[in-house]
Every structure is written in structure tokens, then in C-alpha cells.
Amino acid sequence: MREMDLQLFWLNNSFEWKNFKTISGDEITVLNPGELNRNQGPDFLHAELIIEQTKWIGSVEIHCRSSEWFTHRHHIDPFYKNVILHVVWKYDSIEFNHCPTLELSTYFKNKPEIESNRLDDFGLKLYHKTNWSLNDLEEIGLQRMERKSNEFLIELKYLKGNWDKLLWNKLFYAFGLHINKKSFDVLFQSVSKLFDYPNLLNEYHLRCLLLGQASLFTFMDEGEINTYERLRTLLNIQTINIQLLKFRMRPSSFPERRIIQFVSIFFNIKLTIRDVLNHDECSRGKFHALSKQLGLSQYNKIVINTFVTILLAYSKQKGDIHYRIKAINWISSIRPEINFLITEFKKNHIHPSNALQTQGIIELHYKGRF
């Protein structure tokens, strides 16, 4: 279990639960899980809780184990004085007495699959029905996108609030396609230090680092391998162990080609968060160029899973509904996705007309409702 997954659960699901109790047996009602803190201090600020009929307003700190409070030296850090609840997966330290503790693992004892980082699967409200309208699908699709935007906000915290890095990370993730996307995610994060050094960031260096970190040395010449080793040492980049697959894949989708294509597009188009925030349409300018490079089908997936989600996350963090409206307009303008799930769902005589509705179908399947 990762701390990031616990943070996602707290942000997405905690207010839905009615039976939380502290390790001392005091009942907990979550009125507001709080605001994600991207700066120094506890994970969530301004949370509102009722603990044994007393209302508390303050911070919530989250750890995998309660002993990490001391490991991370929070007990001597003034930023943590206002913590009103310590949320942990396992309570392993009887020395902790700063505030009440909630041990989450006790609520999932009969769900062994929880250990596979699917904590967000439990506790969300769904439509408990068998017939859905197109409006239902849009609402469920938007719930899906909102949930994914929360994940983006969590990841943004680990990127120290750098929206451009988040955008580039998610773009590279998409370049991994379904079969390699998780490996591409790890790969990008391993070289992310390069983006902090503008004097070193160029097309040649990024290509050498990505191919080298992916151990694709057979596609590199001696000079590229030497450059990779020099940059890895200079930036103190740790080697990683990932598996890149080519099973039933066209040569154009091979991981080494996708990496080289990403690097080329990254430096030729130079897409930034400002482009996503400032353009009213996702079919002109740099977006049109990106669509031409990738093809419409793959580009639409990037609009749905990257641009729309990042707009929702930005709207949520900044409190500006303008970006949320734009996100909904963008995804509603995209034609419905085509896959096995959508085809099966159409047998219910409901035919989605846009991508927001097909995202609703995917969410219903994800939650076991279809």
C-alpha cells in the first residue's frame, strides 16, 4: 500500500463512510476531508470532522504506518501542531498520542484485493439501476473524470506543484499505449530531474536519457550511451527496472519508436500548461499539429485522459469554474469512443453520442455495474 493511494482514498471516499472509529473507539464523521496541501506541512488542510459529537477543524496527516510520524520528525515540526486526525493503514506505534488515529486496514480485512492499490474502488455512490439514460451516462462520466482529476492533484503534489511536468508526464504516459503506459510513467519520473535544468534540456539529451533508462541500448550508438551515462551521473538519476512489451504490436507502436516520437513532438510542438488553459478549442494551433502527428483516434484519447482531466484538476485547485466548463465542452465535442465495452452496452439500445457518455459506460464497468 502506497501513501499516495491512501491520500486518494481520503480525498475521494472518506466523506462517504459512516462507520469510521478511532483506535480508541470514538466515532468519526467526515464533513469535509480538507484541501490537498501542496506545500510544507500536513497532507490536508481545513478538514472538518466530528469526533464523538465534538466538531474539529484542522489538518489531517496520512501515513502507511503510524510510526512514520516520528520517522518523518513531525513530532518536532510546528507545521504539524494543528493535526486533528492521523490516518494510517497500520497502527504500529503506541507512543503516538498527538491526536486521534484512524486505522484504515481494519475496514478492509475481508477485501484482500485492497493490497493491490485499488483502495478507491470502495465506497463511492453509484446508480443502483439497470437502465440508464444518456444524461445518466454523462453524469457518471463526469464523476469518473472528477475522480481522475483528484489523482492528478495528488501527483501534482509529488511534482512540487509543477503543472508543466504533470502535463508532460501524462502525455508520455499516453505514448506508452495501454500495454506499456505504466512503465512509461515510471520511466518519465525517473528522468524528470532533467526538466529542472534548462541548460541541459534538449532533444538529444532527453532521447539519450529515456532510451538509456529503458535499457534500450541496442537502439543507441556509442556516443548516445556515453551521454546517457554522463547525464545519469551528473543528475544523480537512479537506474530503474521496467518491462517494455511488444506483444501483438505493430512496429510503429514499439516502445523505442514511441519514445523517439515523443521526444521529437515535445521539442517541435512545445506544448505547455498555458496552451491547455488559454485555448478555447482543442482542434487548432498546437493541438491541430499534435493531432496530425498522432492521428485522430490517439489524439482524442489524449484530450480525454490528459487535457480534460488536467483542466478539471486546475479548476478544482484554483476555484475557477471557467476551466471546468471548458473541460466538459472539450470532452462533449469528441465523438464516442469505440471499443468492446461500448459495443456491448449498445445492446441495451442506448447509443452514446459523445466521449463523456462513453466515459460513463467505462465507469459503470469499472465499478461492476455493467
C-alpha positions in Angstrom: 0.0 0.0 0.0 1.3 3.4 -1.0 0.8 6.7 0.8 -0.4 8.2 -2.4 -3.3 5.6 -2.6 -4.3 6.4 1.0 -4.4 10.1 0.1 -6.6 9.4 -2.9 -8.9 7.4 -0.8 -9.2 10.1 1.8 -9.8 12.8 -0.9 -12.3 10.7 -2.9 -14.1 8.4 -0.5 -13.7 9.4 3.2 -16.9 11.5 3.4 -19.0 8.6 2.1 -18.1 6.4 5.1 -20.4 6.3 8.1 -18.7 3.8 10.5 -15.2 5.2 11.0 -13.9 5.0 14.5 -10.6 6.0 16.1 -8.4 3.2 17.6 -9.9 4.3 20.9 -13.4 3.6 19.6 -14.6 7.2 19.2 -17.0 7.7 16.2 -15.7 9.8 13.3 -17.9 11.7 10.8 -16.1 13.3 7.9 -17.9 16.6 7.0 -15.0 17.8 4.8 -11.8 15.8 4.0 -9.9 19.1 3.7 -7.9 20.7 0.9 -4.8 19.0 -0.5 -1.7 20.8 0.7 1.0 21.2 -1.9 3.4 23.0 0.4 5.2 22.0 3.6 3.1 20.6 6.3 0.2 18.0 6.7 -1.4 16.4 3.7 -4.8 18.0 4.0 -5.7 21.4 5.5 -9.0 22.8 6.8 -10.6 19.4 7.3 -13.9 19.3 9.2 -14.6 16.3 11.4 -17.0 15.3 14.2 -15.3 13.1 16.7 -17.6 11.8 19.5 -20.1 14.7 18.9 -17.4 17.4 19.0 -16.6 19.3 15.8 -13.0 19.7 14.9 -11.4 21.9 12.2 -7.8 21.4 11.3 -5.3 19.3 9.4 -5.2 15.6 8.5 -1.9 13.7 8.1 -1.7 10.4 6.3 0.9 7.7 6.6 1.2 4.0 5.7 2.2 3.3 9.4 1.7 5.4 12.4 5.4 5.2 13.4 6.2 7.3 10.3 5.0 10.3 12.3 8.3 10.0 14.2 10.4 8.8 11.3 9.4 11.9 9.4 10.1 14.0 12.6 6.6 15.5 12.6 6.7 15.5 16.4 9.2 18.4 16.4 7.8 20.2 13.4 5.5 23.2 14.2 3.7 22.8 10.9 2.0 19.6 12.4 0.7 21.1 15.6 -2.8 21.6 14.1 -3.3 18.0 13.0 -6.6 16.7 14.3 -6.6 13.2 12.8 -3.8 10.8 11.9 -5.0 8.5 9.1 -2.9 5.4 8.8 -3.1 2.0 7.1 -1.5 0.2 10.0 -1.2 1.4 13.6 2.2 0.2 14.8 3.2 2.7 17.5 1.6 3.0 20.9 3.9 6.1 21.5 1.8 8.3 19.3 -0.6 10.5 21.3 -0.7 13.8 19.4 -4.3 13.3 18.1 -6.8 10.6 17.4 -5.8 7.9 14.9 -7.9 6.2 12.3 -6.5 2.8 11.1 -7.9 2.1 7.6 -6.8 -1.5 7.3 -9.4 -2.6 9.9 -12.2 -1.7 7.5 -10.9 -3.8 4.6 -10.0 -7.1 6.4 -12.3 -9.1 4.1 -11.0 -7.4 1.0 -7.6 -8.8 0.2 -7.6 -7.1 -3.2 -7.2 -3.9 -1.4 -3.5 -4.6 -1.1 -3.2 -4.2 -4.9 -3.7 -0.4 -4.6 -7.4 -0.4 -5.6 -8.5 1.5 -2.4 -10.5 4.0 -4.4 -12.8 1.2 -5.6 -14.8 1.0 -2.4 -17.4 3.4 -1.0 -18.3 5.5 -4.0 -22.0 6.2 -4.7 -23.3 4.7 -7.9 -26.5 4.5 -9.8 -28.1 1.2 -8.4 -30.2 0.6 -11.5 -30.1 -1.4 -14.7 -31.4 1.1 -17.2 -29.5 4.4 -17.8 -30.3 7.4 -19.9 -27.8 9.5 -21.8 -28.0 12.1 -19.1 -27.2 9.4 -16.5 -24.1 8.4 -18.6 -22.9 12.0 -18.8 -23.2 12.4 -15.0 -21.4 9.1 -14.3 -18.8 10.0 -16.9 -18.2 13.4 -15.2 -17.8 11.5 -11.9 -15.1 9.4 -13.5 -13.3 12.5 -14.8 -13.6 14.2 -11.4 -12.1 11.1 -9.7 -9.2 11.1 -12.1 -8.6 14.8 -11.6 -8.2 14.1 -7.9 -5.4 11.7 -8.8 -3.8 14.4 -10.9 -3.8 16.7 -7.9 -2.2 14.1 -5.7 0.5 13.6 -8.4 1.0 17.3 -8.7 1.9 17.4 -5.0 4.8 15.0 -5.7 5.9 17.1 -8.6 6.1 20.1 -6.3 3.2 21.9 -8.0 4.8 21.9 -11.4 1.8 21.8 -13.8 4.0 21.6 -16.9 5.8 18.5 -15.6 2.4 17.0 -14.8 1.2 17.6 -18.4 4.4 16.2 -19.9 4.3 13.2 -17.6 0.7 12.4 -18.6 1.5 12.9 -22.3 4.4 10.5 -22.1 2.2 8.1 -20.2 -0.2 8.1 -23.1 2.6 7.4 -25.6 3.1 4.1 -23.8 -0.3 3.0 -25.1 -2.3 0.5 -23.0 0.4 -2.2 -22.8 3.3 0.0 -21.7 1.7 3.1 -20.1 2.6 2.2 -16.5 6.2 1.5 -17.5 6.3 4.8 -19.4 5.0 6.6 -16.3 7.9 5.2 -14.2 10.4 6.0 -17.0 9.3 9.6 -17.2 9.5 10.1 -13.4 13.0 8.6 -13.4 14.3 11.3 -15.7 12.2 14.2 -14.5 15.2 16.0 -13.0 16.4 16.9 -16.5 13.4 19.3 -16.8 14.8 21.3 -13.9 17.9 22.2 -15.8 17.0 24.3 -18.9 20.7 24.4 -20.0 20.7 20.6 -20.2 17.2 20.1 -21.6 17.5 19.4 -25.4 16.2 16.8 -27.8 19.4 14.8 -27.8 19.8 14.6 -24.0 16.2 13.7 -23.4 16.3 10.9 -26.0 19.5 9.5 -24.6 18.2 9.5 -21.0 14.8 7.9 -21.9 16.3 5.2 -24.1 19.1 4.5 -21.6 16.8 4.4 -18.6 14.6 2.0 -20.5 17.7 -0.2 -21.2 17.2 0.1 -24.9 20.9 0.3 -25.6 20.6 -1.7 -28.9 18.9 1.4 -30.4 21.7 3.7 -29.2 25.1 4.4 -30.7 28.3 4.7 -28.5 28.0 8.4 -28.2 24.4 8.3 -27.0 25.3 5.6 -24.4 28.2 7.7 -23.2 25.9 10.8 -23.0 23.3 8.8 -21.1 25.9 7.6 -18.5 27.3 11.2 -18.1 23.8 12.7 -17.6 22.8 9.9 -15.2 25.8 10.6 -13.0 25.6 14.4 -13.3 21.9 14.4 -12.3 22.2 11.5 -9.8 19.5 9.6 -11.6 18.8 6.1 -10.2 18.5 3.2 -12.7 15.1 1.5 -12.9 13.9 -1.9 -13.8 10.9 -1.8 -16.1 9.5 -4.3 -18.6 8.6 -3.0 -22.1 6.3 -5.2 -24.1 5.8 -5.6 -27.9 3.2 -8.4 -27.8 0.9 -8.3 -30.8 2.1 -4.8 -31.6 2.7 -3.1 -34.9 6.3 -1.9 -35.4 5.2 1.8 -35.3 4.0 1.2 -31.7 7.2 -0.4 -30.4 8.3 1.3 -27.2 11.6 2.6 -28.7 9.7 4.3 -31.5 7.2 5.8 -29.2 9.9 7.2 -27.1 11.7 8.8 -30.1 8.4 10.1 -31.4 7.5 11.7 -28.0 10.9 13.5 -27.8 10.5 14.8 -31.3 7.0 16.1 -30.7 7.9 17.5 -27.3 10.5 19.8 -28.8 8.8 20.6 -32.1 5.3 21.5 -30.7 6.4 22.7 -27.2 3.1 22.2 -25.6 2.7 23.7 -22.1 0.0 24.0 -19.5 -0.6 27.6 -20.7 -1.7 26.2 -24.1 -4.2 24.0 -22.4 -5.5 26.7 -20.2 -5.7 29.5 -22.7 -7.0 27.9 -25.9 -10.8 27.6 -26.2 -10.7 24.8 -28.7 -8.7 21.6 -28.8 -8.5 21.4 -32.6 -6.4 24.4 -33.5 -2.8 25.6 -33.3 -0.5 23.3 -31.4 -3.4 20.9 -30.8 -4.0 20.6 -34.5 -0.3 19.9 -35.0 -0.4 17.2 -32.3 -3.4 15.6 -33.9 -1.7 15.4 -37.2 1.3 13.8 -35.7 -0.6 11.2 -33.7 -3.7 10.5 -35.7 -7.2 11.5 -34.6 -8.0 8.4 -32.6 -5.0 8.5 -30.3 -5.2 12.3 -30.1 -8.8 12.1 -28.9 -7.7 9.7 -26.1 -5.1 12.3 -25.0 -7.8 15.0 -25.0 -10.0 12.9 -22.8 -7.4 11.4 -20.4 -4.9 14.3 -20.2 -6.2 17.7 -21.3 -9.8 17.4 -19.9 -8.6 15.8 -16.7 -5.9 18.5 -16.1 -8.4 21.2 -16.8 -10.7 19.8 -14.1 -7.8 19.5 -11.7 -6.8 23.1 -12.3 -10.3 24.3 -11.9 -10.6 22.5 -8.6 -7.3 23.8 -7.3 -7.9 27.4 -8.4 -11.6 27.5 -7.7 -12.3 28.8 -11.2 -15.3 27.2 -12.8 -14.3 28.5 -16.3 -11.8 25.7 -16.7 -14.4 23.0 -15.6 -16.9 24.3 -18.2 -14.2 24.2 -20.9 -13.2 20.6 -19.9 -16.9 19.5 -20.2 -17.2 21.3 -23.6 -14.0 19.6 -24.9 -14.9 16.1 -24.0 -18.5 16.6 -25.1 -17.2 17.7 -28.5 -15.4 14.4 -29.1 -17.1 11.6 -30.9 -18.0 8.5 -28.8 -15.2 6.1 -28.2 -15.2 2.7 -29.9 -14.3 -0.5 -28.0 -15.7 -3.8 -26.9 -17.4 -2.3 -23.8 -19.2 0.4 -25.8 -20.4 -2.2 -28.4 -21.8 -4.5 -25.7 -23.5 -1.6 -24.0 -25.3 -0.6 -27.2 -27.1 -3.9 -27.0 -29.2 -2.1 -24.3 -30.5 0.1 -27.2 -28.6 3.2 -25.8 -26.3 4.8 -28.3 -23.8 7.3 -26.8 -23.3 10.5 -28.9 -20.1 11.8 -27.3 -17.0 10.8 -25.3 -18.4 12.0 -22.0 -21.2 9.4 -22.3 -18.8 6.6 -23.3 -16.6 7.5 -20.3 -19.8 6.9 -18.2 -20.1 3.4 -19.7 -16.4 2.7 -18.9 -17.0 3.9 -15.3 -20.1 1.7 -14.9 -17.9 -1.3 -16.0 -15.1 -0.2 -13.7 -17.5 -0.2 -10.7 -19.0 -3.5 -11.6 -22.4 -2.1 -12.7 -22.1 -3.3 -16.3 
